[in-house]
Amino acid sequence: MTIINLSNKNTHSFLMFIIALHFSFGIKAYFYVNILKTMLRFSFLMFLFLVPQLIFSTEKDSCKNNKTTPNKLTQPSHLKKGDTILILAPAGRITGEEAIEAGIELATKWGLEVIYGKHLYTINNTFAGTDEQRLGDLQNALDNPNIKAIWSARGGYGLVRIIDDLDFTEFKKHPKWIIGYSDVTILHNKLHNLGYQTIHGQMPATLDLDNPIQEKSIISLKKTLFGEPLKYKLPASERNRKGKSNGQLVGGNLSILYSMLGSDTSLDTSGKILFIEDIGEALYHIDRIMISLKRAGYFKNCKGLIVGDFRLKKNEGNTFGKTLEDIVLEAVEGTDFPVVFNFPAGHVDDNRALVLGARIELNVTENKVNIKFD
């Protein structure tokens, strides 16, 4: 049943018009009332159609905004002598204490108290224990206010299986440094989206204190943890793209970034400088990843790109027809931000520390690359 609101001014005027026509021309008023009813029904149908569209559009915009991060992320307190650092294995298994003894020795040398995850040496096929055991170790570490840094013993695979079950409520009350790379990229992304800085750097299982090539990476890791100024001055690569920029540093392992697309651990790179590295990938797969990131908007409003170490798949002839540099530069065509190749970070002995979420100044000239952390 259609109800006509006679108190409405427009409706009242229209009805008076109908009555005037009826008396002037003898046209039956019900004809015009039917026209009015049809108009009201049409308006109601349009209302039913448009309201869901508006709601859906608002929800889409809201989802996009959920990924945005603040201009300045929360920086955990820098370490001091006597602080506690916990070593755990949230992904791949550790074969024994000898695999991480260099990390234990280094942290002790820095004056830190070293403790361990309960299931650090547990082996469950390729994992360091079951999902529940690894989750428990990481959750306990996040919750414990006395632990000032969590150092992943190694990467491997496994964090994606537990990331959605972690609760960061207690972590937010007392933030701490998360240190690692490779599979730890998942945790870096999660914390970046929550608004916290983390450290992409050496892990105990990859440390060799007798290797002089690792000296600079060890020094850089100590600087990030203890709050010393961090900057890098590097020689230029022939394929670098010159330019000057600044923004939050984000990123990590390229394959992990690719695997996170479409999830809440995917990154919003707008106004930020992206770092990427990888190991064991074929050139065609790197091309697939870079094109996928481009299609996902990773480079649209990016402010810079830092390409770390890439150990390509062994015994692969370059049948793809493009070099790594070709692939990267092709993916960022149409943009004008600076691009740096051969930055010493990733699955390599000289794995310099990077504070993800910190703002950096990036200056790429013909002869050198300068990176300064705020």
Phi, psi and omega in degrees: 000130179270131181250127181259125180276104184285345180281344179291131185300316182294318179297317180299316180297320181294319180294321177298324178295319180297317181296321180296319179296320183298313182284332181281320188242358177074019180274135185293132185293331184297335178299318181284328176297320177297323177297316179299318178299317179299317179297319180294320178297317180298317179297320180296318178296320178296322177299314179298327182283318189280325183300312177301324179298317180295319179296316181297319179297319179296319180295320179298315179296322179297319179297319179298317183293335180297337182273346182292146180244155180295161181299328179230120182278156178292129178257120177301158179297138177290154185282158173219163181304137181097346178291158182259130174241134182252132175257126178219171180236094182276359184224258183288157185284156176248132187278346179164173184299329181298337181288338183235011185297331178295322178293320178297315181297317183294312181297322178294320178299327179280000177087018181264150173271124184257126173235173190227151173295145184304324184250029182305320184255011177287139180241126175226088187057238182278350186262160174272067183098177178288169176303317182295321180291316180293320178298316180299316179299314182290319179297317179299322180292319178296325185279336188280113183290345181277344178272123185261346178204143176245120185249113178289127183296325180197177176262243183100233177212140175153336184296326181297336181284344184235352188301322184285349180262358180282144178246120185259016182302309181287325177303319182295334179282331180214077182301149179219161181287136170253126186237134176156181177210191181063243182296338180292348175308325179300316180290322175303312181299315181301313183288328176298315180292338175275346176103032183230145176280150177220174183240122172268109184194184184305150177240157183308318184290344181254001182277143172219101186291345178266000181267111183297338180294333182275355186303313182292326179290324178292317178299317181294324178294318179297320180299317181294321183286324185258007170081023176276151180303141183234125175206155181231136173236115189233154175291151183281151172263149181301329185266002177302152173251118188292154177157170180230136184203170173208154181166175176293140177270128179225168172126208184144220183290128187298315181297324178291317177302318179297318183289343181270353181305134178087358180248175180282359173255012169284154184261148166263112185264006181299125179073014184239165178254124187262132173250137178224148174206162177194173180212142172073017180259145175284153182300321181296327179286323175299320177298316178301316181295313183297319178294322178295318177297321177298315180295332179277359177089012183300327187256356187299311181240023179292153182254352181176160180223125177246117182259116180275208183284138176232108175268102186291162180304131184293150176061026178258114172290152184282062180285347180290333175091002178226149174274171176302316181297320178301314183299313182295312183293327176293322181292332182257014176303142181092356175250168182231015181281158179292147179232131180243131174252157173065032173289134184283081176201145180129211181278069186208153182301316178273079186254086185292144181286144177229134176268102180286132184098345176281153174277137179232155170256126182243122180231113182246115178247183181294332187249342186206168176232125177244129176232123181235129179269136176295000000 
